[in-house]
Amino acid sequence: MTDPRLTVVHTAQAPEAIGPYSQAVVANGMVFTAGQIALDPATMQIVEGDVSAQAEQVMRNLTAVLDAAGASWASVVKTTIFLADMADFQAVNAVYARVTGDSRPARSTVAVAGLPRNVRVEIEAVALVG
């Protein structure tokens, strides 16, 4: 990064970026994550299974990035969920609710025409650091 006010976040506990972006960037006391998909960080392969299995991996990846940035689900203010098919909403929502627990960040869920590596779900987050 060329701007000294920005801090790039990187953790081996989440997948390496598959393009020209960072796992997350911290700016002005907030962390902005990249969208996470169901990549296993150890193998960089999409996890096998249904959309619930993919959502579980996405949430593990996001949790690892938030932790590396000094944030947690309790400090998340906004998430965006991208679904390849809105029919998957309930299954993804069940995983999301279990992982976020009592945290209730603002959230948008949108259906998209396609996602990287043909996954079913991608989630990004914005959180307070510290």
MARDREN-862685 format. One record per residue (C-alpha): x, y, z; residue number from 1; residue in three letters. Coordinates in nm, 2 decimals, always signed. Layout:
// MARDREN-862685
[bake [X, Y, Z], NUM, ALA]
...
// end
This chain:
// MARDREN-862685
[bake [+0.00, +0.00, +0.00], 1, MET]
[bake [+0.13, +0.34, -0.08], 2, THR]
[bake [-0.09, +0.53, +0.17], 3, ASP]
[bake [+0.06, +0.51, +0.52], 4, PRO]
[bake [-0.29, +0.54, +0.68], 5, ARG]
[bake [-0.38, +0.20, +0.54], 6, LEU]
[bake [-0.27, -0.13, +0.69], 7, THR]
[bake [-0.29, -0.45, +0.49], 8, VAL]
[bake [-0.41, -0.75, +0.68], 9, VAL]
[bake [-0.28, -1.10, +0.60], 10, HIS]
[bake [-0.32, -1.43, +0.78], 11, THR]
[bake [-0.23, -1.78, +0.68], 12, ALA]
[bake [-0.55, -1.90, +0.85], 13, GLN]
[bake [-0.75, -1.77, +0.55], 14, ALA]
[bake [-0.70, -1.83, +0.18], 15, PRO]
[bake [-0.45, -1.62, -0.01], 16, GLU]
[bake [-0.60, -1.36, -0.23], 17, ALA]
[bake [-0.67, -1.51, -0.58], 18, ILE]
[bake [-0.63, -1.17, -0.75], 19, GLY]
[bake [-0.48, -0.83, -0.70], 20, PRO]
[bake [-0.64, -0.75, -0.36], 21, TYR]
[bake [-0.58, -0.79, +0.01], 22, SER]
[bake [-0.76, -1.02, +0.26], 23, GLN]
[bake [-0.85, -0.70, +0.44], 24, ALA]
[bake [-0.74, -0.34, +0.49], 25, VAL]
[bake [-0.76, -0.14, +0.81], 26, VAL]
[bake [-0.83, +0.23, +0.78], 27, ALA]
[bake [-0.94, +0.49, +1.04], 28, ASN]
[bake [-1.01, +0.22, +1.30], 29, GLY]
[bake [-1.22, +0.00, +1.07], 30, MET]
[bake [-1.14, -0.32, +0.89], 31, VAL]
[bake [-1.28, -0.38, +0.54], 32, PHE]
[bake [-1.26, -0.75, +0.44], 33, THR]
[bake [-1.24, -0.88, +0.10], 34, ALA]
[bake [-1.52, -1.12, +0.01], 35, GLY]
[bake [-1.45, -1.47, +0.14], 36, GLN]
[bake [-1.54, -1.78, -0.05], 37, ILE]
[bake [-1.53, -2.15, +0.04], 38, ALA]
[bake [-1.16, -2.20, -0.02], 39, LEU]
[bake [-0.97, -2.42, +0.23], 40, ASP]
[bake [-0.66, -2.20, +0.32], 41, PRO]
[bake [-0.44, -2.51, +0.34], 42, ALA]
[bake [-0.52, -2.65, +0.00], 43, THR]
[bake [-0.66, -2.35, -0.18], 44, MET]
[bake [-0.94, -2.58, -0.31], 45, GLN]
[bake [-1.31, -2.53, -0.27], 46, ILE]
[bake [-1.45, -2.74, +0.01], 47, VAL]
[bake [-1.67, -3.02, -0.09], 48, GLU]
[bake [-2.03, -3.04, +0.00], 49, GLY]
[bake [-2.35, -2.84, -0.02], 50, ASP]
[bake [-2.40, -2.47, +0.04], 51, VAL]
[bake [-2.40, -2.52, +0.42], 52, SER]
[bake [-2.05, -2.67, +0.40], 53, ALA]
[bake [-1.94, -2.38, +0.18], 54, GLN]
[bake [-2.10, -2.12, +0.42], 55, ALA]
[bake [-1.91, -2.29, +0.72], 56, GLU]
[bake [-1.58, -2.25, +0.54], 57, GLN]
[bake [-1.66, -1.89, +0.44], 58, VAL]
[bake [-1.74, -1.80, +0.80], 59, MET]
[bake [-1.42, -1.97, +0.92], 60, ARG]
[bake [-1.22, -1.77, +0.67], 61, ASN]
[bake [-1.39, -1.44, +0.77], 62, LEU]
[bake [-1.34, -1.51, +1.14], 63, THR]
[bake [-0.97, -1.56, +1.07], 64, ALA]
[bake [-0.94, -1.24, +0.88], 65, VAL]
[bake [-1.13, -1.04, +1.14], 66, LEU]
[bake [-0.91, -1.19, +1.42], 67, ASP]
[bake [-0.59, -1.10, +1.22], 68, ALA]
[bake [-0.72, -0.74, +1.19], 69, ALA]
[bake [-0.79, -0.71, +1.57], 70, GLY]
[bake [-1.16, -0.74, +1.52], 71, ALA]
[bake [-1.43, -1.00, +1.60], 72, SER]
[bake [-1.79, -1.07, +1.51], 73, TRP]
[bake [-1.89, -0.86, +1.81], 74, ALA]
[bake [-1.74, -0.56, +1.64], 75, SER]
[bake [-1.88, -0.62, +1.29], 76, VAL]
[bake [-2.11, -0.34, +1.18], 77, VAL]
[bake [-2.20, -0.45, +0.83], 78, LYS]
[bake [-2.19, -0.77, +0.62], 79, THR]
[bake [-2.29, -0.84, +0.26], 80, THR]
[bake [-2.38, -1.19, +0.15], 81, ILE]
[bake [-2.37, -1.28, -0.22], 82, PHE]
[bake [-2.56, -1.59, -0.32], 83, LEU]
[bake [-2.56, -1.77, -0.65], 84, ALA]
[bake [-2.92, -1.87, -0.58], 85, ASP]
[bake [-3.16, -1.71, -0.33], 86, MET]
[bake [-3.30, -2.06, -0.27], 87, ALA]
[bake [-2.98, -2.11, -0.06], 88, ASP]
[bake [-3.08, -1.82, +0.17], 89, PHE]
[bake [-3.22, -2.03, +0.46], 90, GLN]
[bake [-2.92, -2.27, +0.47], 91, ALA]
[bake [-2.66, -1.99, +0.46], 92, VAL]
[bake [-2.86, -1.78, +0.72], 93, ASN]
[bake [-2.86, -2.08, +0.96], 94, ALA]
[bake [-2.48, -2.10, +0.95], 95, VAL]
[bake [-2.44, -1.72, +0.97], 96, TYR]
[bake [-2.67, -1.69, +1.27], 97, ALA]
[bake [-2.49, -1.97, +1.46], 98, ARG]
[bake [-2.14, -1.82, +1.39], 99, VAL]
[bake [-2.24, -1.46, +1.46], 100, THR]
[bake [-2.42, -1.55, +1.78], 101, GLY]
[bake [-2.57, -1.25, +1.96], 102, ASP]
[bake [-2.40, -1.01, +1.72], 103, SER]
[bake [-2.65, -0.86, +1.48], 104, ARG]
[bake [-2.46, -0.64, +1.23], 105, PRO]
[bake [-2.65, -0.47, +0.95], 106, ALA]
[bake [-2.66, -0.70, +0.65], 107, ARG]
[bake [-2.75, -0.71, +0.29], 108, SER]
[bake [-2.80, -1.03, +0.09], 109, THR]
[bake [-2.80, -1.03, -0.28], 110, VAL]
[bake [-2.84, -1.28, -0.56], 111, ALA]
[bake [-2.56, -1.26, -0.82], 112, VAL]
[bake [-2.52, -1.40, -1.17], 113, ALA]
[bake [-2.20, -1.58, -1.07], 114, GLY]
[bake [-1.92, -1.60, -0.80], 115, LEU]
[bake [-1.55, -1.68, -0.82], 116, PRO]
[bake [-1.47, -2.05, -0.89], 117, ARG]
[bake [-1.85, -2.12, -0.92], 118, ASN]
[bake [-1.90, -2.12, -0.54], 119, VAL]
[bake [-2.26, -2.08, -0.40], 120, ARG]
[bake [-2.18, -1.81, -0.14], 121, VAL]
[bake [-1.94, -1.52, -0.07], 122, GLU]
[bake [-1.95, -1.29, +0.23], 123, ILE]
[bake [-1.76, -0.97, +0.32], 124, GLU]
[bake [-1.76, -0.76, +0.64], 125, ALA]
[bake [-1.68, -0.42, +0.78], 126, VAL]
[bake [-1.59, -0.40, +1.15], 127, ALA]
[bake [-1.44, -0.18, +1.41], 128, LEU]
[bake [-1.09, -0.26, +1.52], 129, VAL]
[bake [-0.98, -0.28, +1.88], 130, GLY]
// end
